[in-house]
Amino acid sequence: MTTPARLRIPASRTKLILLLALMVLIWSANFIIAKVALRHFPPFTLAVFRTTLATAFVLLFFLPVARRQPRFRRSDWRKFIELGIYGVVFNQTFFVLGLSHTSVAHSSLIISLSPVLVLIIARLRGLEEFTGAKVVGVAMSFIGVAILSSEHGVSLHSPTLMGDLLTLSGSAAFAYYTVAGKEVADRYSSLAMNTYCYLVAATLILPFTLWQGLQLDWGAVGTTGWLSLIYMALFSSAVAYLIYYWALRRISATRAATLSYLQPVLATLLGVLFLAEHLAPRLLVGGAIVLVGVYLAER
């Protein structure tokens, strides 16, 4: 039996859909895996180990094609130091530290604010104009975060407030990296930019990595801890980003960005299933307001 022509999906499109679905799954599962890894590593140790190991994996992808990449310009080294600090060191460190103090649902929803934060930073740098819908979207997004953070009451002693603020700081750092990176994005491939940023980050945190390595009880980590770290470094930090940038060559950035709405939903469901997290009313209301706000701001 043959499939009607109008129902056939081209093999290339099927491949694209499957890879994008895999990317969303990798990033959604990363919240769960990170929570598991935090049972075996201190937060700061996990953050620096992840960055260092991710740099090694990124290099494995980069070196075979290094000769075909645009030559590095010496005049850009200061920019890459800035990008490495914000896009890798601050972003990944605040993510892990934040997740150690908050829930998967809170973390994934706050990270979904990245497009809103990019919009704000771009506006401050004169690169973007605000429309009425964007202003409403930005306001709704932060109202939603405020509702999330008040899930356990409005108090400085809230068990998730510190984690929410750290996660928000990491998202803001990545948003700044996204905007600032446009100054050199035309001169380098996405793989090259990621590699140079990771090399800068790994170099800057090397003393902390060595220090944490001396402090760590390596034998007490266990197989689960090491596998969790490898997942975060290889799949979340390297493979998923390669899929994302590969996909951007085939679909618009707007269509790729729409997948960000699936990530917090899927991550939250995984948190409920595997970590026994609860879907409190304020979480559902706040989360819905955040996603609607991000949608309005991105339009």
C-alpha positions in Angstrom: 0.0 0.0 0.0 1.5 3.3 -1.0 1.3 6.5 1.1 -0.7 9.4 -0.6 1.7 12.1 -1.7 0.1 14.7 0.5 0.8 12.5 3.6 4.4 11.8 2.8 7.1 13.6 4.9 10.5 14.1 3.1 13.3 12.2 4.7 15.3 15.4 5.3 12.3 16.9 7.2 11.8 13.7 9.2 15.5 13.8 10.2 15.1 17.5 11.2 12.0 16.8 13.4 13.6 13.8 15.1 16.8 15.7 15.9 15.0 18.7 17.2 12.8 16.3 19.4 16.0 14.7 20.6 17.5 18.2 21.4 14.4 19.2 23.5 14.5 15.8 25.3 18.2 16.2 26.1 17.8 19.7 27.5 14.7 18.8 29.4 16.3 15.7 30.9 19.4 17.7 31.8 17.5 19.2 34.8 16.7 15.8 36.2 20.2 14.5 35.5 21.7 17.6 37.2 19.6 17.0 40.3 20.9 13.5 40.4 24.5 14.7 39.9 24.0 17.1 42.8 23.5 14.1 45.1 27.1 13.1 44.4 29.0 16.3 43.8 29.0 19.6 45.7 27.3 22.3 43.5 30.4 24.3 42.7 32.5 21.2 42.0 29.8 19.9 39.6 29.8 23.3 37.8 33.5 23.5 37.2 33.9 19.8 36.4 31.1 20.1 33.8 32.6 23.1 32.1 36.1 21.5 31.9 34.8 18.2 30.6 32.4 19.9 28.2 35.4 21.8 26.7 37.1 18.4 26.0 34.1 17.1 24.2 33.6 20.3 22.2 37.2 20.1 21.1 36.6 16.5 19.9 34.0 17.8 17.5 36.0 20.9 16.5 39.5 19.5 15.8 38.5 17.3 12.9 37.1 20.3 11.0 39.4 23.0 12.4 41.2 23.5 9.1 37.9 24.4 7.4 37.0 27.0 10.0 37.7 30.7 9.6 41.0 31.8 11.0 40.9 33.3 14.5 41.5 37.0 14.6 43.8 38.3 17.3 41.7 41.4 17.6 38.8 39.3 18.9 40.5 37.7 21.9 39.0 40.3 24.3 35.5 39.7 23.0 35.9 35.9 23.4 37.1 36.4 27.0 33.9 38.4 27.7 31.7 35.8 25.9 33.4 32.9 27.7 32.8 34.5 31.1 29.2 35.3 30.5 28.1 32.5 28.2 29.8 29.7 29.9 31.3 30.4 33.3 28.5 32.6 34.7 25.7 30.8 32.8 26.6 27.2 33.7 27.8 28.0 37.3 24.6 29.9 38.2 22.5 27.1 36.6 24.0 24.4 38.8 24.1 26.6 41.9 20.6 27.7 41.3 19.3 24.2 40.7 20.8 23.1 44.0 18.4 25.5 45.8 15.3 25.3 43.7 13.0 22.8 41.9 13.3 21.6 38.3 10.0 23.3 37.5 11.2 26.7 38.8 14.6 26.4 37.1 13.2 25.4 33.7 10.5 28.1 33.7 13.0 30.8 34.7 15.4 29.7 32.0 12.6 30.0 29.5 12.8 33.7 30.2 16.0 34.0 28.1 14.3 35.4 25.0 12.7 38.2 27.2 16.1 39.0 28.8 17.7 39.1 25.3 15.0 41.6 24.3 15.7 43.8 27.3 19.4 43.8 26.9 19.2 44.4 23.1 16.9 47.4 23.9 19.3 48.8 26.4 22.0 48.6 23.7 19.8 50.3 21.1 19.5 47.2 19.0 15.8 46.5 19.5 12.5 48.5 19.8 9.8 47.8 22.2 6.2 47.5 21.0 3.1 47.4 23.2 2.9 43.6 23.0 6.5 43.2 23.9 6.2 45.5 27.0 3.1 43.5 28.1 5.0 40.3 27.5 8.0 41.4 29.5 5.8 42.5 32.4 3.8 39.3 32.4 7.0 37.2 32.4 8.4 38.8 35.5 5.0 38.7 37.2 4.9 35.0 36.5 8.4 34.6 38.0 7.3 36.6 41.1 4.3 34.2 41.5 6.7 31.2 41.2 9.1 32.6 43.8 6.2 33.2 46.2 5.1 29.5 46.0 6.4 29.0 49.5 5.4 32.4 50.8 6.8 35.9 50.4 9.9 35.7 52.5 13.6 36.1 52.3 13.8 32.7 53.9 11.8 31.0 51.1 13.5 27.7 50.3 13.6 28.4 46.6 14.1 32.2 46.5 17.9 31.9 46.4 17.9 29.3 43.7 15.4 31.3 41.6 17.6 34.4 41.8 20.8 32.4 40.9 19.0 30.8 38.0 17.7 34.2 36.8 21.3 35.5 37.0 22.5 32.6 34.8 19.8 33.3 32.3 20.7 37.0 32.2 24.3 36.1 31.7 23.4 33.9 28.7 21.2 36.6 27.3 24.0 39.1 27.4 26.2 36.5 25.7 23.6 36.1 23.0 23.5 39.8 22.3 27.2 40.6 22.6 28.1 37.5 20.5 26.5 39.1 17.5 29.6 41.4 17.1 31.7 38.4 16.1 29.0 35.9 14.9 29.4 36.8 11.3 33.1 36.0 11.3 33.0 32.5 12.9 30.9 29.4 12.6 28.7 28.4 15.6 31.0 25.5 16.4 34.1 27.7 16.4 32.4 30.3 18.6 31.4 27.6 21.1 34.8 26.1 21.1 36.6 29.4 21.7 34.2 30.3 24.5 34.6 27.0 26.2 38.4 27.2 25.9 38.4 30.6 27.6 36.0 29.3 30.3 38.1 26.2 31.0 41.3 28.2 31.2 39.8 30.8 33.6 38.3 28.2 36.0 41.3 25.8 35.8 42.6 26.8 39.3 39.1 26.2 40.7 38.9 22.8 38.9 42.2 21.7 40.3 41.3 22.9 43.8 37.9 21.2 43.8 39.6 18.0 42.4 42.0 18.0 45.4 39.1 18.5 47.8 36.8 15.8 46.3 36.5 12.3 47.6 36.7 10.6 44.2 35.8 7.2 45.4 32.6 8.3 47.0 31.1 9.7 43.8 30.0 6.4 42.4 29.1 5.3 38.9 25.8 7.2 38.9 27.5 10.5 39.7 30.1 10.2 37.0 27.5 9.1 34.4 25.4 12.1 35.3 28.4 14.5 34.9 29.3 13.0 31.5 25.7 13.4 30.3 25.7 17.1 31.3 29.0 17.7 29.6 28.6 15.6 26.5 24.9 15.6 25.6 23.6 18.9 27.1 26.7 21.1 26.6 27.9 19.7 23.3 25.5 17.4 21.3 22.3 19.4 21.9 24.0 22.7 20.9 25.4 21.1 17.7 21.8 20.0 16.8 20.5 23.4 17.5 23.0 25.2 15.3 22.6 22.6 12.6 18.8 23.1 12.7 19.2 26.9 12.4 20.6 26.4 9.0 17.4 24.7 7.9 14.7 26.6 9.7 14.2 30.1 11.0 15.4 31.1 14.5 11.8 31.9 15.3 10.6 28.4 14.6 13.5 27.0 16.5 12.7 29.3 19.5 9.1 27.9 19.6 10.6 24.6 20.9 11.6 26.5 24.1 8.0 26.3 25.1 8.1 22.5 25.3 11.2 22.4 27.4 9.8 23.7 30.8 6.6 21.6 30.3 8.6 18.4 29.6 11.2 19.2 32.4 8.4 19.8 34.9 6.7 16.5 34.0 10.0 14.6 34.3 10.5 16.3 37.7 7.1 15.1 38.9 7.7 11.5 37.6 11.3 11.0 38.7 11.9 13.4 41.5 8.4 13.4 43.1 8.1 17.2 42.7 4.6 18.7 43.3 2.5 20.7 40.9 1.3 23.5 43.3 -1.3 26.0 42.1 1.1 28.9 42.2 3.5 26.9 40.1 0.9 26.2 37.4 -0.4 29.8 37.4 3.0 31.4 37.5 4.4 29.0 34.8 1.5 29.7 32.5 1.9 33.5 32.9 5.7 33.2 32.2 5.1 31.2 29.0 2.4 33.6 27.7 4.6 36.5 28.5 7.6 35.0 26.6 5.3 34.3 23.7 4.0 37.9 23.5 7.6 39.3 23.9 8.9 37.0 21.1 6.1 37.9 18.6 
